[in-house]
Amino acid sequence: MINTVYNSWCRDIAGEGLLFIAGPCSAETEEQILATAQGVKKAGGHILRAGIWKPRTRPGNFEGVGAIGLKWVQRAKQETGLLTAVEVANPNHVELALQYDIDVLWIGARTSVNPFAVQEIANALQGTDKIVLIKNPVNPDLALWIGALERIDKAGIDKIGAVHRGFSSYKKMPYRNEPLWQIPIDLKTRFPALPLINDPSHISGKHENVFDIAQTAVQLLFDGLMIETHIAPEKAWSDARQQITPDELAAMIPEFVLPKDKMFDADLLKSFKLLRKDIDDIDTELVQLLKNRQNKIEEIGRLKYKENVAIYQKERWLNILDRAKNNARENDINQKFVEQLFRLLHQESLKLQHHLFKRLKSGKK
């Protein structure tokens, strides 16, 4: 089981502030890596990241420079004193990274989704003292993310961290990947000592959104940020749109507003207590309303069964959805949120009626 000592490595590097990991999506040339490393160092970064092997969706795209890039990263470490980080996707990558004394190895989202691959990497890591970061799987599955962390833990690695880079979605979104903040929050709640790092570059997909996403992570008490940084983003060989320059990183870092701990202020604590009591009362009412709604669903389900009417009524569902979105707009509530909520309610209604039909058919009331 993931233990409680993992936060020590993060604090050893960054102190009480945020941990900053920065560098290009892909290592391209030695000159690019050295120049970027100098920029990251000047900006206040702690760890230089660089993609050496790039898992691509389709063959034929740039898949990284390979092991030669490790020499460049190693030289950058020697010249700047920065720690270094690369992505590994198989035992061979691990072996090569260890040969070049890479300090931080991270497992990417396309790898963490595969327990077989994670276990092979965990086996290759046994006996090392490296820092290992595990990005969330591409799909929103907390159990799968925890499973990957546990595999690395059982390999005897005691310097572990989690990286939140968002989740793939078929829906049209303003970002490249959907943040789904509740998932990393749930992870941090279960393992409070586990360093949690946000990757705003992969969530945003656009450099102009990086700061806002990163600041949200800071307000949610993330321990650090992994920001893709390139000396000339417009010329980058991969993910050019989401990378920022070292100068932009230097300007960004002082702008992050860390939340202050005022929870022991008596007046503020009293205000929070009163407001939270109101919220708790509203939540109680919501649950009771859901129970009342469920009772009505059961009544209409019994009527449908008696009259042999289909459970799913398309026109009725579309009317419910339209009314909900209109009400949301009129009350200045996020329409997408309300739509998602009512889709969940409808899904639960169909399930309740389905189980009711089965019970009634078997003779149960």
MIKENU-9285 format. One record per residue (C-alpha): residue in one letter; x, y, z negated. Coordinates in pm, whole numbers, padded with zeros to 5 digits, always signed. Each point is the difference from the previous one (the first is absolute). Layout:
% MIKENU-9285
AXYZ/...
//
This chain:
% MIKENU-9285
M+00000+00000+00000/I+00122+00349+00083/N+00167+00132-00315/T+00042+00345-00152/V+00360+00096+00082/Y-00033+00101+00363/N-00036+00372-00066/S+00355+00021-00137/W+00172-00009+00339/C-00223+00278+00132/R+00071+00223-00300/D+00372-00080+00018/I+00004+00148+00351/A-00250+00286-00018/G-00013+00080-00369/E-00339+00135-00104/G-00072+00145+00344/L-00125-00154+00322/L+00209-00255+00186/F+00061+00112+00360/I+00081-00254+00271/A+00052+00158+00341/G+00149-00075+00339/P-00091-00088+00357/C-00258-00252+00107/S+00278-00161+00204/A+00376+00017-00005/E+00091+00111+00354/T+00365+00111+00001/E+00276+00036-00255/E-00005+00378+00043/Q-00375+00013-00062/I+00029-00205-00322/L+00293+00200-00138/A-00163+00335+00076/T-00332-00110-00146/A+00172-00133-00312/Q+00171+00334-00055/G-00336+00176+00042/V-00176-00235-00242/K+00278+00048-00256/K-00020+00380+00032/A-00380-00009-00029/G+00017-00182-00334/G-00075-00354+00115/H+00119-00300-00198/I-00010-00288+00251/L+00064-00006+00376/R-00243-00225+00187/A+00048-00119+00357/G-00176-00257+00215/I+00251-00252+00138/W-00241-00265+00125/K-00339+00129+00119/P-00297-00238+00017/R-00204+00117+00298/T-00357-00082+00089/R+00093-00096+00355/P+00328-00120+00155/G+00198+00237+00216/N-00008+00296-00239/F+00309+00115-00189/E+00062-00261-00270/G+00293+00161-00179/V+00375+00013+00058/G+00058-00304-00218/A+00296-00080-00225/I+00226+00269+00149/G-00220+00258-00172/L+00097-00144-00338/K+00357+00124+00057/W-00132+00352+00056/V-00213-00014-00313/Q+00295-00131-00199/R+00218+00288+00121/A-00275+00249-00086/K+00000-00139-00354/Q+00377+00042-00025/E-00013+00360+00123/T-00301+00123-00199/G-00024-00224-00305/L-00367-00065+00078/L-00145-00341-00069/T-00119-00177+00315/A-00315-00189+00097/V-00098-00215+00299/E-00295-00222+00087/V+00052-00377+00005/A-00238-00248+00159/N+00184-00332-00025/P+00291-00167-00184/N+00248+00094+00274/H-00082+00368-00052/V+00053-00044-00374/E+00339-00165+00052/L+00120+00277+00232/A-00128+00277-00228/L+00185-00156-00293/Q+00320-00018+00204/Y-00013+00376+00048/D-00089+00064-00364/I-00339+00157+00069/D-00145+00108-00334/V-00374-00025+00069/L-00177-00258+00214/W-00363+00053+00087/I-00252-00248+00133/G-00227+00160+00259/A-00377-00013+00031/R+00011-00245+00289/T+00211-00238-00209/S-00165+00034-00341/V-00323-00129+00155/N+00171-00339+00056/P+00071-00201-00318/F+00228-00241+00190/A+00222+00284+00121/V+00005+00165-00343/Q+00102-00327-00165/E+00287-00047+00246/I+00123+00350-00079/A-00040-00064-00373/N+00211-00316+00030/A+00271+00194+00183/L+00002+00269-00269/Q+00057-00234-00295/G+00303+00098-00202/T+00021+00357+00130/D-00033+00320-00200/K-00151+00209+00280/I-00308+00218-00024/V-00287-00156+00196/L-00303+00199+00112/I-00314-00165+00135/K-00231+00197+00226/N-00370-00074-00016/P-00125-00253+00258/V-00154+00153+00313/N-00345-00116-00112/P-00155+00128-00326/D+00059-00305-00218/L+00127+00077-00351/A+00040-00368-00088/L+00228-00051+00300/W+00212+00301-00102/I+00029-00129-00356/G+00088-00346+00133/A+00292+00143+00196/L+00122+00188-00309/E-00025-00317-00209/R+00199-00202+00252/I+00285+00251-00021/D-00032+00006-00380/K+00029-00378-00021/A+00322+00018+00204/G+00157+00170-00301/I+00000+00354+00140/D-00046+00248-00284/K+00007+00321+00203/I-00329+00002+00188/G-00228+00272+00132/A-00315+00029+00209/V-00045+00227+00302/H-00345+00122+00102/R-00003+00069+00375/G-00373-00021+00065/F-00209-00267+00172/S-00093-00073+00358/S-00361+00060+00096/Y-00210-00036+00310/K-00184+00320-00091/K+00084+00335+00151/M+00187+00197-00265/P+00191+00327-00031/Y+00305-00202-00109/R+00203-00281+00152/N-00075-00226-00297/E-00279+00024-00253/P+00133+00095-00347/L-00262-00190-00206/W+00149+00156-00313/Q-00193-00226-00236/I+00211-00302+00100/P+00338+00141-00111/I-00171+00148-00307/D-00130-00347-00089/L+00352-00139+00047/K+00147+00267-00229/T-00272-00063-00258/R+00086-00369-00012/F+00376+00058-00002/P+00062+00345-00150/A+00379-00041-00015/L+00027-00091+00369/P+00137+00298+00199/L-00255+00104+00262/I+00127+00188+00303/N-00211+00167+00266/D+00087+00000+00371/P-00190+00304+00134/S+00165-00029+00342/H-00165-00330+00088/I-00331+00103-00150/S-00015+00329+00187/G+00150-00091+00337/K+00046+00378+00045/H+00273+00210-00157/E-00240+00286-00077/N-00198-00223-00240/V+00297-00143-00189/F+00009+00261-00277/D-00371-00015-00083/I+00002-00379-00030/A+00320+00007-00203/Q-00143+00263-00236/T-00308-00216-00052/A+00230-00287-00096/V+00183+00227-00244/Q-00330+00100-00161/L-00084-00370-00031/L+00323-00049-00198/F+00199-00192+00261/D+00366-00037-00096/G+00153+00093+00333/L-00033+00071+00371/M+00144-00164+00312/I+00002+00262+00276/E+00121-00063+00353/T+00260+00264+00085/H+00183+00048+00331/I+00243+00267+00121/A-00201+00037+00322/P-00344-00160-00042/E-00115+00097+00349/K+00280-00220+00142/A-00051-00294-00236/W-00004-00345+00156/S-00294-00110-00216/D-00282+00170-00192/A+00109+00348+00107/R-00333+00157-00092/Q+00015-00077-00372/Q+00359+00097-00081/I+00123+00328-00148/T+00343+00165+00010/P+00243+00012-00295/D-00061+00376-00021/E-00375-00062-00026/L+00068-00258-00270/A+00216+00251-00189/A-00281+00257+00016/M-00262-00258-00098/I+00158-00152-00311/P-00018+00315-00221/E-00364+00052+00102/F-00129-00316-00162/V-00205+00088-00306/L+00038-00264-00270/P-00302-00028-00231/K+00070+00112-00355/D-00094-00217-00295/K-00244+00217-00195/M-00214-00286-00125/F+00102+00070-00359/D-00122+00359+00014/A-00299-00004-00239/D-00219+00247+00193/L+00070-00165+00335/L-00062-00345-00145/K-00337+00120-00135/S-00100+00134+00343/F+00094-00328+00166/K-00196-00196-00260/L-00319+00198+00058/L+00023-00022+00379/R+00081-00371-00009/K-00298-00062-00227/D-00222+00161+00266/I+00160-00218+00269/D-00048-00313-00212/D-00370+00085-00041/I-00039+00049+00375/D+00177-00330+00066/T-00240-00176-00235/E-00292+00149+00192/L+00154-00109+00330/V+00027-00360-00115/Q-00361+00004-00119/L-00111+00143+00336/L+00190-00278+00175/K-00182-00254-00216/N-00335+00158+00088/R+00094-00006+00367/Q+00097-00366-00027/N-00339-00082-00149/K-00174+00166+00294/I+00224-00187+00243/E-00110-00325-00158/E-00367+00099+00024/I+00027+00081+00369/G+00204-00318+00053/R-00280-00211-00146/L-00250+00174+00228/K+00222-00064+00304/Y+00029-00367-00092/K-00375-00034-00050/E-00081+00161+00335/N+00294-00159+00185/V+00161+00337+00079/A+00371+00026+00091/I+00229+00119-00277/Y+00181+00250+00224/Q-00216+00283+00128/K+00207+00212+00239/E-00225+00306+00024/R-00048+00012-00375/W+00375-00018-00058/L+00074+00278+00249/N-00264+00219-00163/I+00154-00058-00344/L+00345+00087+00130/D-00115+00316+00179/R-00190+00119-00305/A+00298-00063-00225/K+00237+00195+00225/N-00246+00288+00030/N-00039+00013-00377/A+00376-00002-00038/R+00037+00291+00240/E-00274+00201-00171/N+00159-00057-00341/D+00355+00068+00117/I+00123-00354-00066/N+00253-00176+00220/Q-00212-00171+00268/K+00255-00274+00072/F+00009-00094-00367/V-00380-00015-00017/E-00013-00206+00319/Q+00252-00249-00143/L-00197-00018-00323/F-00327-00074+00177/R+00162-00259+00224/L+00112-00179-00316/L-00350+00028-00143/H-00149-00140+00320/Q+00248-00286+00005/E-00089-00084-00360/S-00373+00021+00082/L+00036-00248+00285/K+00197-00235-00223/L-00260+00020-00279/Q-00283-00074+00240/H+00191-00287+00159/H+00052-00165-00340/L-00364+00068-00088/F-00119-00173+00318/K+00214-00304-00086/R-00142-00017-00352/L-00360+00036+00118/K+00051-00261+00271/S+00130-00247-00259/G-00310+00059-00214/K+00164+00221-00260/K-00162+00329-00101/
//
